Amino acid sequence: MEVIIQPDIKTASVLGAHIVARVVKRKPDAVLGLATGNTPLLLYSELIRFHKEENLDFEYITTFNLDEYVGLAPSHPASYNSFMWKNLFIDLNIPRHRIHIPDGLSPDIPAFCRQYEGAIKAAGGIDLQILGIGTDGHIGFNEPSSSLSSRTRIKTLTMQTRKDNAPFFEDEEHVPQHVITMGVGTIMESRICLMLAFGAKKADAVARMVEGPITASVPASILQMHQHAIVITDEEAASKLERADYYRWVYDNKPYWQKYSF
Ligand code: GLP
């Protein structure tokens, strides 16, 4: 796991966007796994800037989103479908038929989940998966106690996650109880996992993910087993990492051929 501590959210997001852009440039038909929430917003606006100002082309890119609320129509303002169109897709040139977001209104959720897994496989697997982390250590919507080898399926949200996500809804009562999420096992098959975590309220989850034991109680901790996981934090989210100085030292002293040069 590579831990990169950046001074602030902007610098961290720009670095994350460069890593995504590098994958897109090297493989113009790459498959990207996308996340929602506040965390990737600046990374997404930077990708839009690369597209508009530096001709970064997304025409052959395929995307799969991590998750969606069950029972919300794509047009619902708090759906992840709406979020993605508003904050990313509207400004990029990804063809609509290559954009995949779980269908929260599917009448047969298990069948839909199998089909979603099949579509990821048929696309050749995910080259780079963007991730955020929940305050309880979830990735996607894989709440604590999720099987670390789980596949796309329905999950029930914890009270904490419903509280955390309430600002996107009228109030907590309106946050759906159920979601469809890629599984931890699905996420782990991505060739690169790029996790972003910002702010003091993520500091505990980040410390448990990076330095705690691998446990289903902190689903993100399984990223310790991933061959290419990059975690980019701001100073606040890194504030409870015991080995923060070592991670900084490693990043500052990377061999020149291993550095991110943009
Ligand atoms: C939701 C999403 C996650 C996201 C998490 C953190 O639960 N399903 O993919 O990482 O929230 O959200 P935020 O980035 O707003 O802190």
Residues whose N, C-alpha, C, O or C-beta is under 5 A from the ligand:
A	BS01	GLP	A35 T36 G37 N38 T39 D67 L131 G132 I133 G134 G140 F141
